[in-house]
Amino acid sequence: MSRKLKTIAGRLVRELEGKLPEGLYEEKLALFKQVLAQKKDSKDKIYSLHEPDVYCIAKGKAHKKYEYGVKGSISLTQNTSIIVGAMTFGKNTYDGHTLPRVLEQVADLRNSASKTATVDRSNKG
């Protein structure tokens, strides 16, 4: 079934290339072509047409081996739990390497550096 869908999608992309004005939707068509050209073992796969930056994250758990999304961080105040910062990170960023960037963002947004930071176990290292 997936081969038939791929054939139909390829025909639609070629038809759109011929009928759409030159240069109007080139980025979208390039994304569609990349999805059609990717194989099972391809690097930098596209998992979502609506959000192309999404990638596969290995969870290492038996019940849920993989998750699809983007690594993110939310900064809260320690006593009142007010959100003071939020940011996302690129592919395969190690959790321990994200903390300095998060603390820098919080310092920039609040105009003062935090005295303490409480993190979960993924930030050790």
N, C-alpha and C positions, 0 to 999 in steps of 0.2 A: 504494500500500500504506500509506503513512504517514497518508493521510486516513482510511482504515478503522480504523487503530489509534487515531487521535485520537478518532474517533466512539465506539469501544468504551471508551476511557479516560474520556471525558466521561460516558458512561452509568454507568460504575462509580462515579465521583465523586458523581454525583447520587443514585445508589442508597445509597451510604454516608452521605451527608448526611441522608437520610430515615430510615435505620435505626439510626445510631449515637446514643447519648445526647447531649443538647445540651451543647456546650462541651467535650466530652471530647477530641476530636481536631481542634479548630478550626485550630490552627497547621499541622498536616499537610495538611488539606484546602485551606487557603489556598495552601500551596505547590503542591499539585497543580493548583489552578485557575490559578495564575500560569504554570505550565509549559504548560498547555493554551491559555492566552490569548496566549502570546508568539509573535511573528512572526519572520521571517528577519532583519529590520532593527531589531528591538526592542533597547533599551538594557537593561542589567542583566539579562541572560538567566540562567536557571538551567541549568547544565550537568550537575549531578548532584543527584539527589534525596537521596542519602545524605550528601553534603557540599555544601550550598547555597552555601558561601562560595568555592567554586572558580570561577575565571574564566579567560578566554582570554588567553594571553600571546603576543604576536607575537614570533617569534624572528628573523625577517629572514634566514633561510637558505633556499636553494633546495630542499634535501632535506627540510626540516622547517620549514614556515612558521609553524605554531602549536603551542602546547603548552597543556595545561589543568592548572591547579594553583593554588598559592598561593606567593607569594614568601617565602622563608625565609632565615634566617641562623644559622650555627653558629659559635660562638667557641671556639677552641682555644688552649692554651698553646703558645708558640712552640717550646720545646725538647722537651717530652714529649708533645705533642699530646693532652692531656687536655681533654675538653669542659668548658668553664666557663660556657657560656651558649648558649641557643637561643631563637629567637623568630620569629614570622611577622608579615607586614605586610599591610595592606589593599590594595585594588585600585590598580593603576597607581602604586605608590610608586617613585619614582626611586631607583636604587641608591645614588647619592651622598648622598641624604637619610637613608638608613637607618643609616649608620655612627655618628652621635652617639648614637642610641637604643641601639645595640648596646653601645657603650662604656660608656654609663650603666648598662645592665643588668649588665655584667661587673663594674663598680666596686661596684654594690650587692651582688652575690652574693659577691664576694671580699673585701669590706670594704676595698678599696684600688684606686686607679686604676692602669691599665696604663701603663707607661712608653713602650712602642712598640706599633704595630699594623701588621700586614702584611695587605694586601688584594689582591684580584685587580683587573684593569683596569677592571671595571665600576664601581668606586667612585671613579674620577677625577672631579673636579668638586666 
